Amino acid sequence: MVRDVEPPSQERVRGASLGLPADGPGSLASFGTRVTAFLIDALASALVAGLFTAPRLPGNWALVAFAAVTVVTLVAVGQTPGMHLMGLRLAHPRAGERLALWRAVVRTGLLCLLVPALIVDADGRGMHDRLTDTAVVRER
């Protein structure tokens, strides 16, 4: 039997399964915006670490600075400096509460490995966000 009519396509809305809006504040951040925020944080961490290791390059000290700044700022204010500049914040299961230290440490540890952040689900969340039940969302 040949069908003349195709079934209606249902377009998946990113973040709908998380109860997030499709766009605007509170919607999932795009991959490009998240990468830009990460690069800002990585560069700033390398510069800070370089202040302490000059005249030599910071090497792995940049990674230590990145991890420390990321954990502290996520727990304290819910966003890293790069996220702040890009208009992003970290959303987690209990809105209005600070991110638990363990979530920040696990998420940052996986982010430092980089590969888990590149393995994304249908919503575009990295494995580091899925495992800690968090999501990077637009703030504005």
VEXMAR-676305 format. One record per residue: x, y, z of N, C-alpha, C in turn; residue number from 1. Coordinates in nm, 2 decimals, always signed. Layout:
      n_x      n_y      n_z     ca_x     ca_y     ca_z      c_x      c_y      c_z   lonu
        X        Y        Z        X        Y        Z        X        Y        Z    NUM
...
END
This chain:
      n_x      n_y      n_z     ca_x     ca_y     ca_z      c_x      c_y      c_z   lonu
    +0.08    -0.12    +0.00    +0.00    +0.00    +0.00    +0.09    +0.12    +0.00      1
    +0.06    +0.22    -0.08    +0.14    +0.34    -0.10    +0.06    +0.45    -0.03      2
    +0.13    +0.53    +0.06    +0.07    +0.64    +0.12    +0.10    +0.77    +0.05      3
    +0.00    +0.85    +0.03    +0.02    +0.98    -0.04    +0.05    +1.09    +0.06      4
    +0.01    +1.07    +0.18    +0.03    +1.18    +0.28    +0.14    +1.13    +0.38      5
    +0.24    +1.22    +0.40    +0.34    +1.19    +0.50    +0.29    +1.23    +0.64      6
    +0.33    +1.15    +0.74    +0.28    +1.19    +0.88    +0.34    +1.32    +0.92      7
    +0.27    +1.40    +1.00    +0.32    +1.53    +1.04    +0.45    +1.51    +1.12      8
    +0.55    +1.60    +1.08    +0.67    +1.59    +1.16    +0.66    +1.67    +1.29      9
    +0.71    +1.61    +1.39    +0.71    +1.67    +1.52    +0.85    +1.72    +1.55     10
    +0.87    +1.85    +1.56    +1.01    +1.90    +1.58    +1.03    +1.90    +1.73     11
    +1.15    +1.85    +1.77    +1.18    +1.84    +1.91    +1.23    +1.98    +1.96     12
    +1.18    +2.03    +2.07    +1.22    +2.16    +2.12    +1.32    +2.13    +2.23     13
    +1.44    +2.19    +2.21    +1.55    +2.17    +2.31    +1.51    +2.22    +2.44     14
    +1.53    +2.14    +2.54    +1.50    +2.17    +2.68    +1.36    +2.15    +2.73     15
    +1.27    +2.11    +2.64    +1.14    +2.08    +2.67    +1.13    +1.96    +2.78     16
    +1.21    +1.86    +2.76    +1.21    +1.75    +2.86    +1.26    +1.79    +2.99     17
    +1.32    +1.91    +3.00    +1.37    +1.96    +3.13    +1.27    +2.07    +3.19     18
    +1.17    +2.10    +3.11    +1.08    +2.20    +3.16    +1.13    +2.34    +3.13     19
    +1.22    +2.35    +3.04    +1.28    +2.49    +3.01    +1.21    +2.55    +2.88     20
    +1.20    +2.68    +2.88    +1.14    +2.74    +2.76    +1.23    +2.72    +2.63     21
    +1.16    +2.73    +2.52    +1.23    +2.71    +2.39    +1.33    +2.81    +2.36     22
    +1.31    +2.94    +2.40    +1.40    +3.05    +2.37    +1.39    +3.15    +2.48     23
    +1.48    +3.25    +2.48    +1.48    +3.36    +2.58    +1.54    +3.32    +2.71     24
    +1.53    +3.40    +2.81    +1.59    +3.37    +2.94    +1.54    +3.24    +3.00     25
    +1.63    +3.16    +3.05    +1.60    +3.03    +3.10    +1.60    +2.91    +3.00     26
    +1.62    +2.95    +2.87    +1.63    +2.84    +2.77    +1.78    +2.79    +2.77     27
    +1.79    +2.67    +2.71    +1.93    +2.61    +2.70    +2.02    +2.70    +2.62     28
    +2.14    +2.72    +2.66    +2.24    +2.80    +2.59    +2.29    +2.72    +2.47     29
    +2.32    +2.79    +2.36    +2.37    +2.72    +2.24    +2.51    +2.67    +2.27     30
    +2.55    +2.57    +2.18    +2.68    +2.51    +2.20    +2.79    +2.62    +2.18     31
    +2.77    +2.71    +2.08    +2.87    +2.81    +2.05    +2.89    +2.91    +2.16     32
    +2.78    +2.95    +2.23    +2.79    +3.04    +2.34    +2.86    +2.97    +2.46     33
    +2.83    +2.85    +2.48    +2.90    +2.77    +2.59    +3.04    +2.76    +2.57     34
    +3.08    +2.73    +2.44    +3.22    +2.72    +2.41    +3.30    +2.85    +2.42     35
    +3.23    +2.96    +2.38    +3.29    +3.09    +2.40    +3.31    +3.12    +2.55     36
    +3.22    +3.09    +2.63    +3.23    +3.11    +2.78    +3.35    +3.03    +2.83     37
    +3.36    +2.90    +2.79    +3.46    +2.81    +2.83    +3.60    +2.87    +2.79     38
    +3.61    +2.92    +2.67    +3.74    +2.97    +2.62    +3.78    +3.10    +2.70     39
    +3.68    +3.18    +2.73    +3.71    +3.30    +2.81    +3.77    +3.26    +2.95     40
    +3.70    +3.16    +3.01    +3.75    +3.11    +3.14    +3.88    +3.04    +3.13     41
    +3.91    +2.97    +3.03    +4.04    +2.90    +3.01    +4.15    +3.00    +2.99     42
    +4.12    +3.10    +2.90    +4.23    +3.20    +2.88    +4.26    +3.28    +3.01     43
    +4.15    +3.32    +3.08    +4.17    +3.40    +3.20    +4.25    +3.32    +3.30     44
    +4.22    +3.19    +3.31    +4.29    +3.10    +3.41    +4.43    +3.09    +3.37     45
    +4.46    +3.08    +3.24    +4.60    +3.07    +3.20    +4.68    +3.20    +3.23     46
    +4.61    +3.31    +3.21    +4.68    +3.44    +3.24    +4.70    +3.45    +3.39     47
    +4.61    +3.41    +3.47    +4.63    +3.42    +3.62    +4.74    +3.33    +3.66     48
    +4.74    +3.20    +3.61    +4.84    +3.11    +3.65    +4.98    +3.16    +3.60     49
    +4.98    +3.22    +3.48    +5.10    +3.28    +3.42    +5.16    +3.39    +3.51     50
    +5.08    +3.46    +3.58    +5.14    +3.56    +3.68    +5.22    +3.49    +3.78     51
    +5.19    +3.37    +3.82    +5.26    +3.30    +3.93    +5.38    +3.22    +3.87     52
    +5.38    +3.19    +3.75    +5.48    +3.10    +3.69    +5.58    +3.17    +3.60     53
    +5.56    +3.30    +3.58    +5.64    +3.38    +3.48    +5.79    +3.38    +3.53     54
    +5.88    +3.37    +3.44    +5.87    +3.38    +3.30    +5.84    +3.25    +3.23     55
    +5.82    +3.14    +3.30    +5.78    +3.02    +3.23    +5.63    +3.01    +3.20     56
    +5.59    +2.93    +3.11    +5.45    +2.91    +3.08    +5.38    +2.84    +3.19     57
    +5.25    +2.86    +3.21    +5.19    +2.81    +3.33    +5.17    +2.66    +3.33     58
    +5.17    +2.59    +3.21    +5.15    +2.45    +3.20    +5.02    +2.40    +3.27     59
    +5.03    +2.30    +3.35    +4.91    +2.24    +3.42    +4.86    +2.33    +3.53     60
    +4.94    +2.43    +3.57    +4.88    +2.53    +3.67    +4.76    +2.60    +3.62     61
    +4.76    +2.62    +3.49    +4.64    +2.69    +3.43    +4.51    +2.60    +3.45     62
    +4.53    +2.47    +3.44    +4.42    +2.38    +3.47    +4.37    +2.38    +3.61     63
    +4.47    +2.39    +3.70    +4.44    +2.40    +3.84    +4.37    +2.53    +3.87     64
    +4.41    +2.64    +3.81    +4.35    +2.77    +3.83    +4.20    +2.77    +3.77     65
    +4.19    +2.70    +3.65    +4.06    +2.69    +3.59    +3.96    +2.61    +3.68     66
    +4.01    +2.50    +3.74    +3.92    +2.42    +3.82    +3.88    +2.50    +3.95     67
    +3.98    +2.56    +4.01    +3.95    +2.64    +4.13    +3.85    +2.75    +4.11     68
    +3.88    +2.83    +4.01    +3.79    +2.94    +3.98    +3.65    +2.89    +3.94     69
    +3.64    +2.79    +3.86    +3.51    +2.73    +3.82    +3.43    +2.68    +3.94     70
    +3.49    +2.60    +4.03    +3.42    +2.55    +4.14    +3.37    +2.66    +4.23     71
    +3.46    +2.75    +4.27    +3.43    +2.86    +4.36    +3.32    +2.95    +4.31     72
    +3.33    +2.99    +4.18    +3.23    +3.08    +4.13    +3.09    +3.01    +4.10     73
    +3.09    +2.88    +4.07    +2.97    +2.81    +4.05    +2.89    +2.80    +4.18     74
    +2.97    +2.76    +4.29    +2.90    +2.75    +4.42    +2.86    +2.88    +4.47     75
    +2.94    +2.99    +4.46    +2.92    +3.12    +4.51    +2.80    +3.19    +4.44     76
    +2.81    +3.20    +4.31    +2.72    +3.28    +4.23    +2.65    +3.21    +4.12     77
    +2.68    +3.08    +4.09    +2.61    +3.01    +3.99    +2.65    +3.03    +3.85     78
    +2.76    +3.10    +3.83    +2.82    +3.12    +3.70    +2.96    +3.15    +3.71     79
    +3.04    +3.11    +3.60    +3.18    +3.15    +3.59    +3.19    +3.29    +3.53     80
    +3.31    +3.35    +3.54    +3.33    +3.48    +3.48    +3.29    +3.47    +3.33     81
    +3.33    +3.37    +3.26    +3.30    +3.36    +3.11    +3.15    +3.34    +3.09     82
    +3.08    +3.27    +3.18    +2.94    +3.26    +3.17    +2.87    +3.39    +3.19     83
    +2.92    +3.47    +3.29    +2.87    +3.60    +3.32    +2.88    +3.69    +3.19     84
    +3.00    +3.69    +3.13    +3.02    +3.78    +3.02    +2.93    +3.74    +2.90     85
    +2.90    +3.61    +2.89    +2.82    +3.56    +2.78    +2.67    +3.56    +2.81     86
    +2.63    +3.60    +2.93    +2.49    +3.60    +2.97    +2.43    +3.47    +3.00     87
    +2.51    +3.38    +3.06    +2.47    +3.24    +3.09    +2.48    +3.22    +3.24     88
    +2.41    +3.12    +3.29    +2.42    +3.08    +3.43    +2.39    +2.93    +3.43     89
    +2.42    +2.87    +3.54    +2.40    +2.72    +3.56    +2.27    +2.70    +3.63     90
    +2.19    +2.62    +3.57    +2.06    +2.59    +3.63    +2.07    +2.45    +3.69     91
    +2.01    +2.43    +3.81    +2.01    +2.29    +3.87    +1.88    +2.26    +3.93     92
    +1.86    +2.14    +3.98    +1.73    +2.09    +4.02    +1.65    +2.18    +4.12     93
    +1.72    +2.24    +4.21    +1.65    +2.32    +4.31    +1.67    +2.47    +4.28     94
    +1.59    +2.53    +4.20    +1.60    +2.67    +4.17    +1.60    +2.76    +4.29     95
    +1.69    +2.86    +4.28    +1.70    +2.95    +4.39    +1.80    +2.91    +4.50     96
    +1.85    +2.79    +4.50    +1.95    +2.75    +4.59    +2.09    +2.75    +4.53     97
    +2.19    +2.75    +4.61    +2.33    +2.74    +4.56    +2.36    +2.60    +4.52     98
    +2.44    +2.59    +4.42    +2.49    +2.46    +4.37    +2.57    +2.39    +4.48     99
    +2.53    +2.26    +4.50    +2.61    +2.18    +4.60    +2.75    +2.17    +4.56    100
    +2.84    +2.17    +4.65    +2.98    +2.16    +4.63    +3.02    +2.04    +4.55    101
    +2.96    +1.92    +4.58    +2.99    +1.80    +4.51    +2.95    +1.81    +4.36    102
    +2.84    +1.88    +4.33    +2.80    +1.89    +4.19    +2.90    +1.98    +4.12    103
    +2.95    +2.09    +4.18    +3.05    +2.17    +4.12    +3.18    +2.10    +4.09    104
    +3.22    +2.02    +4.19    +3.35    +1.95    +4.18    +3.34    +1.84    +4.07    105
    +3.23    +1.76    +4.07    +3.22    +1.66    +3.97    +3.21    +1.72    +3.83    106
    +3.12    +1.82    +3.82    +3.10    +1.89    +3.69    +3.23    +1.94    +3.63    107
    +3.30    +2.01    +3.72    +3.43    +2.07    +3.68    +3.54    +1.97    +3.64    108
    +3.54    +1.86    +3.72    +3.64    +1.76    +3.69    +3.61    +1.70    +3.56    109
    +3.49    +1.67    +3.52    +3.45    +1.62    +3.39    +3.48    +1.72    +3.28    110
    +3.45    +1.85    +3.31    +3.48    +1.95    +3.21    +3.63    +1.96    +3.18    111
    +3.71    +1.95    +3.29    +3.86    +1.95    +3.27    +3.91    +1.84    +3.18    112
    +3.83    +1.73    +3.17    +3.87    +1.62    +3.08    +3.83    +1.65    +2.94    113
    +3.74    +1.75    +2.92    +3.70    +1.80    +2.79    +3.61    +1.71    +2.71    114
    +3.64    +1.58    +2.70    +3.57    +1.49    +2.62    +3.42    +1.47    +2.67    115
    +3.40    +1.46    +2.80    +3.26    +1.44    +2.85    +3.17    +1.57    +2.81    116
    +3.23    +1.68    +2.80    +3.16    +1.80    +2.76    +3.12    +1.80    +2.62    117
    +3.19    +1.72    +2.54    +3.16    +1.72    +2.39    +3.06    +1.61    +2.36    118
    +3.04    +1.52    +2.45    +2.93    +1.41    +2.43    +2.80    +1.47    +2.48    119
    +2.71    +1.50    +2.39    +2.59    +1.57    +2.42    +2.47    +1.48    +2.39    120
    +2.36    +1.52    +2.47    +2.23    +1.45    +2.45    +2.15    +1.52    +2.35    121
    +2.02    +1.48    +2.33    +1.93    +1.54    +2.23    +1.91    +1.69    +2.26    122
    +1.92    +1.73    +2.39    +1.90    +1.86    +2.43    +2.02    +1.95    +2.41    123
    +2.14    +1.88    +2.38    +2.26    +1.96    +2.37    +2.34    +1.97    +2.50    124
    +2.29    +1.90    +2.60    +2.37    +1.91    +2.73    +2.48    +1.81    +2.73    125
    +2.60    +1.85    +2.78    +2.71    +1.77    +2.78    +2.69    +1.66    +2.89    126
    +2.78    +1.56    +2.89    +2.77    +1.45    +2.98    +2.80    +1.50    +3.13    127
    +2.88    +1.60    +3.14    +2.91    +1.66    +3.27    +2.79    +1.72    +3.33    128
    +2.70    +1.78    +3.25    +2.58    +1.84    +3.30    +2.47    +1.73    +3.33    129
    +2.47    +1.63    +3.24    +2.37    +1.52    +3.27    +2.40    +1.45    +3.40    130
    +2.53    +1.42    +3.42    +2.56    +1.35    +3.54    +2.54    +1.43    +3.67    131
    +2.55    +1.56    +3.66    +2.52    +1.64    +3.78    +2.39    +1.71    +3.78    132
    +2.30    +1.67    +3.69    +2.16    +1.72    +3.68    +2.16    +1.87    +3.67    133
    +2.25    +1.93    +3.59    +2.25    +2.07    +3.57    +2.24    +2.10    +3.42    134
    +2.22    +2.23    +3.39    +2.21    +2.27    +3.25    +2.26    +2.42    +3.24    135
    +2.33    +2.45    +3.14    +2.37    +2.59    +3.12    +2.26    +2.66    +3.04    136
    +2.20    +2.77    +3.10    +2.09    +2.83    +3.04    +2.12    +2.98    +3.02    137
    +2.04    +3.04    +2.93    +2.06    +3.19    +2.90    +2.00    +3.26    +3.02    138
    +2.08    +3.37    +3.06    +2.03    +3.45    +3.17    +1.95    +3.57    +3.12    139
    +1.98    +3.61    +2.99    +1.91    +3.73    +2.94    +1.88    +3.70    +2.79    140
END
